Amino acid sequence: MNSHKNPNLLSREESFVLVVDVQEKLLPVVPAGQSLVVEINKILAGARLFNVPVFISEQYPQGLGDTISEISTGDPFVFEKTSFSCGGSGSDFTNALSSLQKENRMQCVLVGIESHICVLQTALDLMNRGFDVYPVVDAIGSRHILDHQVAVQRMTQTGAQPVSTESVLFEWCGDSTDPRFKSVSQLVR
């Protein structure tokens, strides 16, 4: 990679994706739910292209259902939680975070629902652990637009770096000469 690259740009070698609670009973109450699914699937397709690990949380799936079937992934690490923050979800995810830190994957590309509850609390906890958090603003959502806006503002004020789906994909690609550039371009059309 370019040694002059700004450290605030995402790197496919340093990133991982965390999909928060895109579940059967939660998604229908988010007004922009279907557009979120489209953007999340673009992120996941990019993660597959660039070998970026994917993690999926499920908030109390016995009550809220499984991750929706429309989320297309390869072989993600799926974990259940009852805490709102993924950071309080138990030893499996905590061990995964420790492994990511050892691999120097310190950039969390954060997508899911709801922005002002589980996404926000996860972002704050990950930053507290030393991770750089990139909430993908067009791939996170809440039932109410104000909650979403306040959550993005709060994450930003506390150190997260909001990005868009296209920003993530093209930062992972890095250069139009990358052999995957054409695939990335097709994803955003």
JOURQUI-V120592 format. One record per residue. N is the residue number from 0. RES is the residue in three letters. OMEGA is omega in whole degrees, -180 to 180 (* if undefined). D_CENTER is the distance of its C-alpha to the mean C-alpha in Angstrom with 2 decimals. Layout:
# JOURQUI-V120592
n->N res->RES omega->OMEGA d_center->D_CENTER
n->N res->RES omega->OMEGA d_center->D_CENTER
This chain:
# JOURQUI-V120592
n->0 res->MET omega->-179 d_center->22.70
n->1 res->ASN omega->-179 d_center->24.35
n->2 res->SER omega->179 d_center->25.58
n->3 res->HIS omega->-179 d_center->25.75
n->4 res->LYS omega->178 d_center->22.09
n->5 res->ASN omega->-178 d_center->20.72
n->6 res->PRO omega->178 d_center->18.54
n->7 res->ASN omega->176 d_center->16.19
n->8 res->LEU omega->178 d_center->15.30
n->9 res->LEU omega->177 d_center->12.45
n->10 res->SER omega->-180 d_center->14.10
n->11 res->ARG omega->179 d_center->13.29
n->12 res->GLU omega->-176 d_center->15.40
n->13 res->GLU omega->-174 d_center->13.59
n->14 res->SER omega->163 d_center->9.86
n->15 res->PHE omega->-180 d_center->7.70
n->16 res->VAL omega->174 d_center->4.43
n->17 res->LEU omega->178 d_center->3.92
n->18 res->VAL omega->-174 d_center->4.88
n->19 res->VAL omega->162 d_center->7.19
n->20 res->ASP omega->176 d_center->10.71
n->21 res->VAL omega->-168 d_center->11.08
n->22 res->GLN omega->-173 d_center->14.67
n->23 res->GLU omega->-177 d_center->18.11
n->24 res->LYS omega->179 d_center->19.59
n->25 res->LEU omega->-174 d_center->16.77
n->26 res->LEU omega->-177 d_center->15.71
n->27 res->PRO omega->-179 d_center->19.34
n->28 res->VAL omega->178 d_center->19.71
n->29 res->VAL omega->-174 d_center->17.03
n->30 res->PRO omega->-179 d_center->19.17
n->31 res->ALA omega->-173 d_center->16.69
n->32 res->GLY omega->-177 d_center->15.24
n->33 res->GLN omega->176 d_center->16.33
n->34 res->SER omega->175 d_center->15.11
n->35 res->LEU omega->-180 d_center->11.55
n->36 res->VAL omega->178 d_center->12.03
n->37 res->VAL omega->-178 d_center->13.43
n->38 res->GLU omega->178 d_center->10.65
n->39 res->ILE omega->179 d_center->7.98
n->40 res->ASN omega->174 d_center->10.82
n->41 res->LYS omega->178 d_center->11.35
n->42 res->ILE omega->-179 d_center->8.06
n->43 res->LEU omega->176 d_center->9.06
n->44 res->ALA omega->176 d_center->12.57
n->45 res->GLY omega->178 d_center->11.92
n->46 res->ALA omega->177 d_center->10.41
n->47 res->ARG omega->-180 d_center->13.67
n->48 res->LEU omega->-172 d_center->15.75
n->49 res->PHE omega->178 d_center->14.89
n->50 res->ASN omega->177 d_center->14.64
n->51 res->VAL omega->-179 d_center->11.20
n->52 res->PRO omega->-179 d_center->10.65
n->53 res->VAL omega->176 d_center->8.34
n->54 res->PHE omega->-180 d_center->8.42
n->55 res->ILE omega->176 d_center->8.87
n->56 res->SER omega->175 d_center->10.49
n->57 res->GLU omega->179 d_center->13.47
n->58 res->GLN omega->176 d_center->15.33
n->59 res->TYR omega->-175 d_center->19.00
n->60 res->PRO omega->178 d_center->19.05
n->61 res->GLN omega->-179 d_center->22.86
n->62 res->GLY omega->-174 d_center->22.82
n->63 res->LEU omega->178 d_center->19.70
n->64 res->GLY omega->180 d_center->19.66
n->65 res->ASP omega->170 d_center->17.45
n->66 res->THR omega->-176 d_center->14.19
n->67 res->ILE omega->-177 d_center->15.63
n->68 res->SER omega->-180 d_center->17.34
n->69 res->GLU omega->177 d_center->16.11
n->70 res->ILE omega->-177 d_center->12.69
n->71 res->SER omega->-179 d_center->13.89
n->72 res->THR omega->174 d_center->12.83
n->73 res->GLY omega->-178 d_center->15.07
n->74 res->ASP omega->-175 d_center->15.48
n->75 res->PRO omega->171 d_center->12.39
n->76 res->PHE omega->-179 d_center->13.05
n->77 res->VAL omega->179 d_center->13.29
n->78 res->PHE omega->178 d_center->14.45
n->79 res->GLU omega->177 d_center->16.17
n->80 res->LYS omega->170 d_center->16.39
n->81 res->THR omega->175 d_center->18.74
n->82 res->SER omega->179 d_center->17.64
n->83 res->PHE omega->177 d_center->15.34
n->84 res->SER omega->173 d_center->13.35
n->85 res->CYS omega->180 d_center->11.70
n->86 res->GLY omega->179 d_center->13.82
n->87 res->GLY omega->-170 d_center->16.86
n->88 res->SER omega->177 d_center->16.24
n->89 res->GLY omega->-168 d_center->18.87
n->90 res->SER omega->-179 d_center->19.93
n->91 res->ASP omega->-180 d_center->17.99
n->92 res->PHE omega->177 d_center->14.57
n->93 res->THR omega->176 d_center->16.54
n->94 res->ASN omega->178 d_center->18.22
n->95 res->ALA omega->178 d_center->15.09
n->96 res->LEU omega->178 d_center->13.99
n->97 res->SER omega->178 d_center->17.58
n->98 res->SER omega->178 d_center->17.52
n->99 res->LEU omega->179 d_center->14.53
n->100 res->GLN omega->179 d_center->16.56
n->101 res->LYS omega->179 d_center->19.61
n->102 res->GLU omega->-176 d_center->18.08
n->103 res->ASN omega->173 d_center->17.11
n->104 res->ARG omega->-173 d_center->13.38
n->105 res->MET omega->-180 d_center->12.70
n->106 res->GLN omega->180 d_center->9.87
n->107 res->CYS omega->173 d_center->6.44
n->108 res->VAL omega->-167 d_center->3.89
n->109 res->LEU omega->178 d_center->2.32
n->110 res->VAL omega->174 d_center->3.41
n->111 res->GLY omega->-176 d_center->6.73
n->112 res->ILE omega->-13 d_center->10.16
n->113 res->GLU omega->-174 d_center->12.21
n->114 res->SER omega->-170 d_center->11.32
n->115 res->HIS omega->-179 d_center->14.45
n->116 res->ILE omega->-173 d_center->14.50
n->117 res->CYS omega->180 d_center->11.87
n->118 res->VAL omega->-180 d_center->8.91
n->119 res->LEU omega->-178 d_center->11.61
n->120 res->GLN omega->176 d_center->13.28
n->121 res->THR omega->179 d_center->10.42
n->122 res->ALA omega->-179 d_center->9.82
n->123 res->LEU omega->179 d_center->13.61
n->124 res->ASP omega->179 d_center->14.13
n->125 res->LEU omega->177 d_center->11.90
n->126 res->MET omega->178 d_center->13.75
n->127 res->ASN omega->178 d_center->16.87
n->128 res->ARG omega->177 d_center->16.42
n->129 res->GLY omega->179 d_center->16.31
n->130 res->PHE omega->170 d_center->12.72
n->131 res->ASP omega->-174 d_center->11.75
n->132 res->VAL omega->-180 d_center->8.74
n->133 res->TYR omega->177 d_center->7.46
n->134 res->PRO omega->-179 d_center->6.47
n->135 res->VAL omega->-166 d_center->6.67
n->136 res->VAL omega->177 d_center->9.86
n->137 res->ASP omega->178 d_center->10.87
n->138 res->ALA omega->170 d_center->7.95
n->139 res->ILE omega->-179 d_center->8.34
n->140 res->GLY omega->179 d_center->11.88
n->141 res->SER omega->176 d_center->14.82
n->142 res->ARG omega->-176 d_center->18.30
n->143 res->HIS omega->-177 d_center->19.87
n->144 res->ILE omega->-180 d_center->19.13
n->145 res->LEU omega->178 d_center->20.55
n->146 res->ASP omega->179 d_center->18.22
n->147 res->HIS omega->-178 d_center->15.21
n->148 res->GLN omega->180 d_center->17.11
n->149 res->VAL omega->180 d_center->18.16
n->150 res->ALA omega->179 d_center->14.76
n->151 res->VAL omega->179 d_center->13.50
n->152 res->GLN omega->-179 d_center->16.90
n->153 res->ARG omega->177 d_center->16.84
n->154 res->MET omega->-180 d_center->13.56
n->155 res->THR omega->-178 d_center->15.15
n->156 res->GLN omega->-179 d_center->18.48
n->157 res->THR omega->171 d_center->17.36
n->158 res->GLY omega->176 d_center->15.84
n->159 res->ALA omega->-179 d_center->12.24
n->160 res->GLN omega->-178 d_center->12.16
n->161 res->PRO omega->-179 d_center->11.01
n->162 res->VAL omega->173 d_center->10.53
n->163 res->SER omega->179 d_center->10.96
n->164 res->THR omega->-178 d_center->9.96
n->165 res->GLU omega->177 d_center->13.30
n->166 res->SER omega->-180 d_center->13.01
n->167 res->VAL omega->-175 d_center->10.15
n->168 res->LEU omega->-178 d_center->12.32
n->169 res->PHE omega->173 d_center->15.51
n->170 res->GLU omega->175 d_center->14.63
n->171 res->TRP omega->-179 d_center->13.78
n->172 res->CYS omega->172 d_center->17.05
n->173 res->GLY omega->-172 d_center->18.98
n->174 res->ASP omega->-180 d_center->22.32
n->175 res->SER omega->176 d_center->23.98
n->176 res->THR omega->177 d_center->26.02
n->177 res->ASP omega->-178 d_center->23.15
n->178 res->PRO omega->179 d_center->24.14
n->179 res->ARG omega->-178 d_center->20.76
n->180 res->PHE omega->-178 d_center->21.09
n->181 res->LYS omega->177 d_center->22.82
n->182 res->SER omega->177 d_center->20.18
n->183 res->VAL omega->179 d_center->17.51
n->184 res->SER omega->178 d_center->20.09
n->185 res->GLN omega->179 d_center->20.63
n->186 res->LEU omega->-174 d_center->17.01
n->187 res->VAL omega->178 d_center->17.18
n->188 res->ARG omega->* d_center->20.68
